Amino acid sequence: MKPGARRGLVAAAATAATAAAVGAAWRKSPWPSALAVRAAFTLGARRATRSLAHHVPDDVTGLLDERYAPGGREGLLDVWLPTAAERRGEALPTVVWVHGGGWVAGDKSEIANYLRILAGRGYTVIGVNYPIAPRATYPTPTRRVNDALRHIVSHARRLHVDPTRIVLAGDSAGAHIAAQVAAITTVPGYAETVGIEPALAPEQLRAALLHCGPYDPGLVDLHGTDAGSVFVRTILRAYLGTAHLDDDPRLAEASLAEHVTADFPPTLVTGGNGDPLTPQGRRFAEALSQKGVHVESLFFDEDHLPRLLHEYQFDLDGEDGQAALEATAIFLEAHTAP
């Protein structure tokens, strides 16, 4: 057996064993599983942060740890913008970014370098923290991001925000939260179903920018025994706060393809060909398009090399990550024009 094949089998076995252990642990408490996932996600995020450091422009200013809600770090946000715009007191089109982490992990600091890079393109870019599972369950993170939008609009002048040109963005689980807030903002019936009063008027929300998200939790195989199914079930149980997913109506409520309308904002959806969440991204993009929403997508052929894994867009040392950044820049310029 070739060394590469042997390593692949070992990794697959380790993944399956970890998933089985995580599933077994959940029967007693969601915390051990969530903490194991959180540790893995945090390690990956730190690596991505370090790799982005040399891409960050020098002429970006930050306002760190602005409090938008009570509590600890979960109620904080960061604001980034070009230093020249800060000096002139300008209000810029604003990207509000929701970090990923499988609903059980993540922090705005882990994506700060990427947000600084976007800010260097001429935007105010805001990274939002929110409560994470298992302590905070659905739809608390969505409600908190909506609260952050209310704070941002209320303090728009001080934060250099043009409240008529806001883009909701997110990666991984943050893409789901951002998309859900966009649906709440633009679909009154859905806002009523979820029980959240939108902070923005629909016309304030110019677009949505969504990377590598799980947009349809209802598609999860609730009885699969493979490592991927066990892993996703585990984090969904933590997020929903229940071990019994089969009859939980919130799975359908959180599956966004069933709730969007033609009023959903123009959207850019991306995903890598090696990311198990990309089929959900493709399905969501198709659902939006069928509703008449302007959709731009960046997906890759199955045989594309290198295989692009989850959160590929944060790798700016590769051509594909750079392509995603350029697609993002073009999309933002087109949909935030005065």
N, C-alpha and C positions, 0 to 999 in steps of 0.2 A: 504494500500500500504506500502511495506517495505521501511524503510528510504533510503536504497541504491538505490532502484528503483526511489524513489521520487527525490533524488539528481541527478540521471541520466537524468530524464525528465527535471528538471530545467536547467541542464547544456546544454542539447540539445536545449531547447528553447532559452537560452541565446546565444548559438552559432548561431542559425538560425537568431535571431534578429540582432546580430552583423554583420553577413554576409549580411543581407538585407540592413542594414544601410550603410555598406561599399560600396555595389553595388550602392545604391542611391547617395552616396557622390561622386562617381567617375564621374557621369554625369556632375558635375560641374568642378571638378579638381581631378587629381590622388593623390594629396598630402595628404589630410586628411586620405584617406584609407591607403596609404603607411605608414604614420606615426603611425597609429593605429597598423598595422601589425608589424612595426619595434619595437614599445614599447613592444609588447607581446613577440616577438622573443628575444629581449635584456634581458628581465626578465628571460626567460628560460635559456639563455646562461650563465647568471651570476650564476644561481643555479648550472648548470653543472660544471662551473669553480670551484666553492667552493667545490663541492663534489669530484673533482679530486685532490685537493691540497695534500692530504695525500698519494697519490700514486706517486707523483713526486720524482724521485731520487735526491740525493744531488749533484752528480758528473756530472752535466750538466751546460754548459756555454752558455750564450746568447749574441748575438749582436743585439741590438734592434734598430728599426726605421732606417734601411738602406734605403736610398732613391734610387729608381729605375726609378721614373718618376716625372715630376713636379706636383705641386699642394700641397694639404694638406695631411692628413693621407692616402688618397686613393693611394698615390704613394710610400708607405712605405712597407718594409718587415722585418721580424725578422728571425734570423738564430740561431738555437740551435744545439749543438753537445756535445759529451762527453768532459769533461774538460781535460782528459789525451790526447785526440786526438788534442785538441786545443793547448796544450803545445808542442806537438811534431810536430805541423805544418802539420798534416795529411790531405789529401784529401779523403773524405769518399763518399760512395754511398749516393745519395741525394734524399730525398723525398720533393717535392714541393707541399704544401697543400693549397687548395683553400677553404676558409671558406664558410659556408652556410648562409642562411638568406632570402630565397625566392627572391633573386635578389634585395630586397629592404632594407635589413638589414645586420648586421654582421660586425665583425672586427676581425683581427688576434689575438688580445688580448683575445678574448673569447674562443679560442681553444688552447691557449699557453700551458696550463698545459698538455693537451693531446700530443701536439707536443714534449714537454720536455720528456714525458714518452717514446715516440718513439725514441727520440734521445738517450736516455739511453740504447737503444738496440744496439747502435753502428752505428748510421747514422747521417749525417747532415740533419736536418729537417727545412724547410723554410716555414713560414707562410706568405702568400701574401695578402695584401689589394688591393682593386680595387674599381673603382667608382660604386655606386649603384643607382638603380632607385628610383624615377622617374627622377632625374636629369640626370643620364646617362642611355641611352637605348641601347638595343641590336644592334650590338654585341660589344659595348665598353668594357664591363668587360672581354670578351674573348680576345680582342685585347690587353688589359692591362696585363693580365696574360701571354700572349705571349711575351710582352715587358719585363716582369719580368724575364722570362726565358733567354732572350737575355742578360740582365744585369747579371744574375747569371753566365752564361757561360763566359761572358767577364771578370768577376772578380772571376773566379773559385778558383784560388790559394788563394787569400785573404780570401774568404768565406769558405774555406775548402771543396770545392765541387769537386768531380770527374765528369767531364763533359761527360764522356762516360757511366756513370751509374746513370741515372736520372729516377725517378718515379713520375708521375703526380698523385696526390691524391686530394680528396675533399669529402665534406659531403653536403647532401641536394642540394641546388642550386649550391654550389661549385662543387659537383660531376658532374653536367651537364656541367659546364664551363670547368672542367678538362678533361672530356671526349671529349668535342668539340675541345679543343686544341690538344688532342691526335689525333683526326681524321684529323684536319688541318695539323698536323705534318706528318701523314702517308699516306694521300690520296690527291695527288696534285690537282685533279679535285675539291675536296671539298674545299680546301684552296682557289682556284680561285673563287668558288661560293660565299664564305663568304667574300672574299676580304682581306685576311690576309696572309702575307708571313710568313711561319713558322720560328721560331727562332732556332729550333733544327733540326738536320738531323735525319731521322727515326732511325738510328742505335744508337743514343744517348739516345733515349727513351726506357728504358728497360721494363716498365710495367705501368699499371694504377691501382689505388686502389680507389674504388668508393663505398661510403656509402650512402644509402637512397636517391638516386637522382631521379629527374624528367627527364628522358632521352627522353621522347617523348611528348613534348608539344602539338603536333598535335592530340593526343588522348583525349585531354580535351573536355568534353561535353560543347559546346559553348552555349547551351540553357537550361541546367539543372537548376532547381530551388532549389535543396538541398544546404545546407550550404557549403559543400565541393566544389561543382561546382562553386558557387558564389565566394568563397574565391580564388580558383585557377585562375578563370577568372580575378579577380581583380588584382592579382599580375602579371599576364601575360600582362594585359593592361598597367600596370605601366612599365614593362620591355620593351615592344615593343613600348610604347609611342603612343598608339592608343586605342580608344574605340571600334573600328570596327575590330574584330578578324576574322570574317567569311571569308573574302577574302584576308587575309594577307598571302602572300607566305612565310613569314619568319617563320611561324609555322612549315611548312614542312621542311624548311631549318634547323631549330634547332632540328628536330626530328631525333636523331642520328642513330636509327636502320636502317633507309633507306639509310644511307651514308657510313657506315663502310665497310671495305674490309678485306681480309685475312691479310693485313699488319698492322692492328690495333694491338697494343702491348698486351702481356699477361695481363689478367685483373682479379681482384678479385672484385666481386659485392656482397654487403650485403644489407639486409633489414629486418625489424622486421615484425612479423605476424599481428601486430596491426597498421601498418603504411600504410596509403592509397596510398603511392607512391610505395610500394613493387611490385604490379603488373607490373609497368613500369620497375623495376629492373629485374624481372624475364623475361620479354619480351626482354629486352636489352641483358641479358646474353644468352638467346636462340638465338637471332639474331647473336651475335658474334660467338657462337658455330657453327651455321649453315654456317658461312663464313669460318670456319676453324681456328678461333682464339682460343688460349689456354685460357679457362675460368675456374676459380674456383669461387664457390658461397657459401654463407652462408645464407640460408633462413631457415624458421621454419615452422613446421606443423601448420595448422589453429587452432588446439586445444591446441597448446603449451601454458603453463602457467608458469610465468605470461605473459600476452599479452605484446608484445614488441612494444613500440610506436616509433614514428619518432625519429631518432638519438639515438637509444637504445645503440649504441656502446660506447657512452660517459659515461655510467653508469658502472664504474669498481667496484662498490660495489656489483654488481650482477654477477651470474655465466655466463650469456649470453654475457654481455659486456666483461668479461674476455676471453670468448671463441673467440669473435671477435678479440680481441687484439692478442691472440695467433695465430689465423689464419692469421692475418696480418703479424706477425713476421715471421712465416714460409714462407709465400708467398714472403716477401721482401728478405729473405735470399736466397731463391731459384732463384730469378730473378735478383739479383744484384751481384751475384758472379763474381769475376774478369774474 
